[in-house]
Amino acid sequence: MNAYEKRMLELLIQGKKFGVVSVKAEFEAEGTRSDELLRLLEIARRADVKVGLKIGGCEAIRDLIECKQFGVDYVIAPMVETPYALAKFIAAKDKVFPADEQEEMGFLFNVETISTHQHIGEMAMASRKGGVGMVFGRVDFAGSLGKDRSFVNSPEMTNYILKAAEAAKANDFHIVVGGGVSSESIQALRQIRKVRLDRFETRKVIFDGSAVESDDIEAGLAVAIEFELLWLKNKRDYYNLIGAEDQSRIEMMEKRSTVKAVSAAA
């Protein structure tokens, strides 16, 4: 492990006392590559935290197979806007994962548009039957309403989430809140927790829902911010190194090519 990764490991171990339970990657919007995921998996396993992975769609069978091969703990499906799409996700995860393997995992779908929210009652009943939970993605949800990121901590947004939390409570499935989570989100998260909040997440780090009740939650969020920053720096340096590894040979070959061109011209 390099210096970045060692520090990330320290942060996760430290973060566990603030309620950190998992790290997260995305095949979808983040475009996580296999080599990046392997590094994240090693760091997470050494820290004894779980790994969540957002796949590319409700029926992304190849992604689900890779989730199984890599051994992730949470699988999240994006843009599940209708009961039919949710049924497709449930069927897909049941096809790839036997029932005994599913007992040790969590499967969730994203509530990230107003269209999904309009079906929340039907989605909740299907979630209960299909053994899946939901992740409320506030930033994309705001976008679906024509709002920007400043809307995510508004009372109006919190009311949308509270309705979803009530459905989760009534049907006994997990609800996770993400999207623009920061210290400004604490009061809204505490309000949601009073109904039901199993976990909440930043871009790279997932917390147990009870963490928001702690006086140390801001310190926990600071850990998550530093972790993501180090992750991005590590990713940047890794690909810069790969991009430059053949530079000296490229320069040598370009010189040879120039010499041959001159010789041929003579």
N, C-alpha and C positions, 0 to 999 in steps of 0.2 A: 504493500500500500504506500502511495506517495504521501507527501505532507498534507495535501488537501484532504485526502481520504481518511488519514489518521485523525485529523481535526473533526471531520464529519462524524466519524465513529464516536469520538469524545462527546460531541454535541448530542447524539442520539442517546448515549448512555446517561448523560446529564438530563436530557429532556424527558426521560422516563419518569423522573420525580415530579415533572410538571404535567404528566398525563399523556405524553407521546406514546402511541401504541403501534404506529405504522409509518412507512414512507410510501410514496406514490409515484407512478410513472404513467405515461400515456402513449399508446400506439396512435391515438387519434390526433388531437391538436398539437401535442408536444412532439410527436414523431419520434419517440424513443427508439433507438437502434438496439440490436441484440447485445452488442458489446457494452453499451451504456447500462443496459438492464442488468447484465451480469455483474458489473461493478457495484450497482446499487444493491443487488441481492447479497453480495458478500458483506457489504457494510451493514446491512440490516440484520443478517444472520449473526454476525459477530456481536451486534448490539442486542440481540434477542428481541427484535421488534418484527412486526409483520410487513408484508409488501402488498400494496394494492396496485392494480393495473387497469387502466381504462382501455378497452378494445375499440376497434374502428367502427362498430355498428351493432345493431341488434342481432344480426345473424352472421357475424364474422367468425365462421367456423375455424379458419386458419389461425386467427388470433386466439381463439379459445384453446386450440390444440397447443399453441405456444405457451399459454398461461399454465397449462397442465405440465408441459415439459420443463418449464422454468420453476414450477412449484410456488406460484403466488398464492396469497391468502384471500385477497378480495378481488373480484372481477366486476368492473363497472361498464355498463353499456350506455353509450351516449345517444341523444336524439331519439328517444323512445317516446313518440308523441301520441300514440293511440293504443287502445287495448290490444289491437291486432299486432302492432309492433312488439308490445310486451309479451304477447303469446309466442311470437317468433323467437324472442330472446330466451324465454323459459324453455322452449322446445330445443333450442340450440345448446344451451348449457346442459340439459338432460341428455342430449345425444353424446356429448363429449365427456361428461363427468358422471361416473356411476354414483348411485345414491350414497354409498359408504364414503366416497371421497368428498361429496358435497357436505357431509356432516362437519367437516373440519374447515370449511370455507364459507365465505360470504359472497353472495351475488346481489348486485344492485343495479338499478337503472337511473339515468339522469332525468330529473325534472328540470328542464332548462328553457322551456318556452311556455307562453301563455296557452298555447294549444294543448300541451300536456296537462296543464293545470285544470283546464275545462273538463277533462275526463278523470279528475282525481278520484272520484268515488269508485268508478269502474276499475281504475288502475289499482286502487287499494285492495279491492276484493280479489283481483287477479294476483296481486303480490302475495297475499296471504296463502292462496291456494298453490302458487308456484314456488314458494320458498325464496322470494327475493325481497330486498329492501329498496329504498330510494335515496338518491343523493340530490339535494336541491342546489343546483348551480346558479348562484345569484347573478353573476355577471352576464351570462348568456340570457338568463331570464329577463334581466333588465333590458338587454338589447332587443329581445322579442317584443318589448313594449315601446321601443323607440327611445329608451332612456340610456344614459351613460353610467359609468361605474359609480358616480356619486349617489346613485339611487339605491345601491345595495343595502345601505344601513338605514334607509328611510322607514318610517312606520308603515307605509303602504306595502313595501316589500315584506316586512316582518309579518304583516297580516296574511299575505299569500302563504308564507311558510307555516304560520300557525295553523292554517286550514289543512295543509299537508301533514303537519305533526299530529293534528287531531285524528286524521284518517289512519295514520300509522299506529297511533295509540289504540284506536278502536279495533284495528285488525291485527295488532300485535306483530308488527314487523319493524325493522330498523329504519331510522331516518338519519341522514348525515347532511350537514350543511357546509357548503364550500362557496368559493367565488368571492374574491376580494376580502377575505377574512383578515382582520387586523385588530389593533387595540380599540379602534372605533366601533368594532362589531360586538364587543363584549356584552353590552347591555341588551342588545337584541338577542344574542345567543342565550343569555340568562333567562330572558322572557320565554324563548322557545323551549328551553330546558324544563320549565315548569309544566309544559304539556308533554313533550317527549323530544329528546335529543340524545341519540346514542353516540354519535361522534361528530366532530367538525374538522375541517381541513384547510390548510393553505395549499399552495401549488404542489409542494413536495412532502409535507408532513401532516399526518393525521393524529388527532387528539381524541381521547375518550371524552364523552360528553360531560362527565362530572368535572373535568378540568376547568370548565368555565366558571364553576362556583368558587374556585380557589382564589385567594388574594394574590397568588403568584402567577396568575395566568399571563400577565404582560411579559414576565420573564420567560415563560414558555414560548410565547409568540416570537420573542427576540431570538430564541434558539432556532426556531423554524426559519426565520428570515436569514440568519447567518448560514444555516445549512443550505438553503437554496442558493445563496450567493456563492458559496464554495462549490456547490455542484456545477453551477454555470461556469465558473472559472476553470474548474477541473476539465469540464467538457471542452471549453475553448482551447486550453493548452494541449489537450490530447489530440484534437484534430489539427491544430497548428503544427504539432510535431509530425503527424502523418503527412500533412501537406508539404512539409519541408524536407522529408527524409530522403528524397531523391534529387534535391536541388543541385548538389555538387555533380552528380552524374549527368543531369540534364545539361549543365553548363559545359561539361567535358564533351558530351555528344554534339552539342551545338558547335563547339570549336572544330571538332572533327568534320562535321558537315560543311562548315565554311571552308576549311582547308581543301576538302575534296572538290568543292564547287570551283574554287580558284584554280586548282590543278587541271580540272577538266576544261576550264575556259582557256588556259594557256595552251 
